[in-house]
Amino acid sequence: MITPRNNRRAASGSWPGKARIAAVSASAVAALALTGCAGWEYQENICSSGEYPVLSVGSTGSACVSDEEQPSAGYARYPEGKVPQEVGDKWDVYWETHTLDKDGKIVDVP
C-alpha cells in the first residue's frame, strides 16, 4: 500500500519563520513589560529651574526662591555642600531631622 505524502509539517516540528519571529517579539515585549524598564527611576527635583531651595529657620519647613531673590524673613540658604537637589536624596532626608537656629548653626529639630 502506498502512503500519501504529507507536505505539511507535523504539529511537533519547528515553527515556520514568521511564527518564530512573532513568538520572539512577543517574548521580548512581555519581558520589557514585566521588568518595567528596571534601572530607570524618576527623580523629582526639589525646586524648578531658575529657583533654589531655602530652609525655614527653627523648623523643618522649606521653600523655593527665585534665583534673582534673597530668602524672605524666617528662611535661610542651606549650608554649602548640604543642599538637597532631589526629593528623597541624602540631604533632603537629613534636613527632615535637622534645621538651622537663629545663629545659623545646625541643630536637631526640637
C-alpha positions as CSV (number, residue, x, y, z in Angstrom):
1,M,0.0,0.0,0.0
2,I,1.2,3.5,-0.9
3,T,1.2,6.0,1.9
4,P,0.2,9.5,0.8
5,R,2.9,12.1,1.2
6,N,2.0,14.9,3.6
7,N,3.8,18.2,2.8
8,R,2.6,19.8,6.0
9,R,4.8,19.9,9.0
10,A,4.0,17.8,12.0
11,A,2.5,19.6,15.0
12,S,5.6,18.9,17.0
13,G,8.0,20.3,14.3
14,S,9.8,23.6,14.1
15,W,7.8,26.8,13.7
16,P,7.8,28.4,10.3
17,G,9.8,31.7,10.1
18,K,7.0,34.2,10.6
19,A,5.6,32.4,13.6
20,R,9.0,32.2,15.2
21,I,9.6,35.9,14.7
22,A,6.2,36.7,16.2
23,A,6.9,34.4,19.2
24,V,10.3,36.0,19.9
25,S,8.9,39.5,19.5
26,A,6.0,38.7,21.9
27,S,8.5,37.3,24.4
28,A,10.7,40.4,24.3
29,V,7.7,42.7,24.8
30,A,6.5,40.6,27.7
31,A,9.9,40.7,29.3
32,L,10.1,44.5,28.9
33,A,6.6,45.0,30.4
34,L,7.4,42.8,33.4
35,T,10.7,44.5,34.2
36,G,9.1,47.9,33.8
37,C,12.4,49.4,32.5
38,A,14.2,48.5,35.7
39,G,17.1,50.8,36.4
40,W,15.3,53.9,35.0
41,E,13.9,55.7,38.0
42,Y,12.2,59.1,38.0
43,Q,13.8,61.6,40.4
44,E,11.8,64.8,41.3
45,N,13.9,68.0,41.7
46,I,13.4,69.9,45.0
47,C,12.9,73.2,43.0
48,S,12.1,74.1,39.5
49,S,14.6,75.5,37.1
50,G,15.5,79.1,38.0
51,E,14.9,78.5,41.7
52,Y,16.9,77.4,44.7
53,P,15.8,75.7,48.0
54,V,15.8,77.6,51.3
55,L,15.3,76.2,54.8
56,S,12.9,77.5,57.4
57,V,14.9,78.7,60.4
58,G,14.0,76.7,63.6
59,S,11.8,74.1,61.8
60,T,12.0,71.6,59.0
61,G,10.0,73.6,56.5
62,S,11.5,74.6,53.2
63,A,10.6,76.6,50.1
64,C,11.9,77.5,46.7
65,V,13.1,81.1,45.9
66,S,13.8,82.6,42.5
67,D,17.5,82.8,41.7
68,E,17.2,86.5,41.5
69,E,15.8,86.9,45.0
70,Q,17.1,86.6,48.6
71,P,15.3,84.4,51.1
72,S,12.4,86.1,52.9
73,A,12.4,86.6,56.7
74,G,12.4,83.3,58.6
75,Y,14.2,81.4,55.8
76,A,17.9,80.9,55.1
77,R,20.0,79.3,52.4
78,Y,21.1,75.7,53.1
79,P,24.8,75.4,54.3
80,E,27.2,75.0,51.3
81,G,27.5,71.3,50.4
82,K,24.4,70.3,52.2
83,V,21.8,71.5,49.7
84,P,19.1,68.9,48.8
85,Q,18.8,68.6,45.0
86,E,16.2,65.8,44.6
87,V,13.3,64.6,46.7
88,G,14.5,61.8,49.0
89,D,18.2,62.4,48.4
90,K,20.8,62.3,51.2
91,W,20.3,66.0,52.2
92,D,16.6,66.0,51.8
93,V,16.4,63.2,54.3
94,Y,19.0,64.8,56.6
95,W,17.0,68.1,56.8
96,E,13.9,66.2,58.0
97,T,15.5,65.9,61.4
98,H,17.8,68.9,61.4
99,T,17.4,72.7,61.0
100,L,19.3,76.0,61.5
101,D,18.9,78.0,64.6
102,K,18.7,81.8,64.6
103,D,22.6,82.0,64.7
104,G,22.9,79.7,61.6
105,K,24.1,76.7,63.5
106,I,22.9,73.2,62.5
107,V,20.8,71.7,65.3
108,D,18.5,68.8,65.8
109,V,14.8,69.5,65.3
110,P,13.3,70.4,68.7
